[in-house]
């Protein structure tokens, strides 16, 4: 059951489910299950790495957008000057 849930989380690239499953790894006894779990855990590691890269790209793009918006901002007086 755990292996099936792990497969689904990997396919969906669901970081929350992967995190929960990795916190609760069962003791596997069959050699085939152990080998499958190793392969799936390696794939989960790749998924986390890919998600991390995507987040980093998004954060960089947001910073660039903010810099652009700040550079095009029209300076305005922050004081209320009624005499001018």
N, C-alpha and C positions, 0 to 999 in steps of 0.2 A: 504494500500500500504506500509506504514512504517513497519507494522508488518511483512509483507512478505519479505521486504528487510532485516529486522533484522534476520529473520529465515535463510535466505540465507547466511548472513554474519557469523552467528553462525556455520552453517554447514560447510562452507568453512574455518572457523577459520581465517577470514580476519580481522586483528586488525585495519587496516586503515578504512575499511567500518564501523566496529563497532564503532570506535571513532567518525566518522562523524555522524552516526545515533544517538549516545548518546548525541552529542552536539545539536541535533535538534529534541528532543522528542516532538511529537505533543500532543495536548490536546485530550485525549480520553474520550468519553462520555458514551459508552455502557459498562455495567458491564463485559460482556464476553471479550471485548477487553482489558479492564483494567487488568483482571485476567490473560489473555494470555500475556500481556506486562510484568506483574510482573514476571511470570514464565520465560519468555525469557530473561529479564534483569538479573535474577539470573543465568541463564545459560551463559549469556555473561560474567558475573563476573567469573564464573568457567573457561571459555575459556581464559580470560585474565590471570587468575592465572596459568593455565596450560602453557600458552605461556611464562609467566615470569619464571616459573620453567625450561622450556626447554632452555631459553636463559642463565639462571644461570648455568645450567649444561654445556652448550657449552662454556661459558666463563671460567669455571673451567678447562675444558679439554684443551682449548687453552693455559691457563697458565701452565698447567702441561707439555704440548708439548714444550712450549718455555723454560721452566726450563730444560727439558731433552736435548733439542738442545744446550742450553748454556753450560750444563755440559759436553757434548761430543765435544765441540768446541776445536780445536787444537790451542793453543796459538801461535800467530805469532807476529813477530816484526812489529811494526807500523812505524818504521824508515827505511829509505832506507840506508842501510849500505853497501857501495861498497868496503870497505877496508877489510872486513872479508873473 
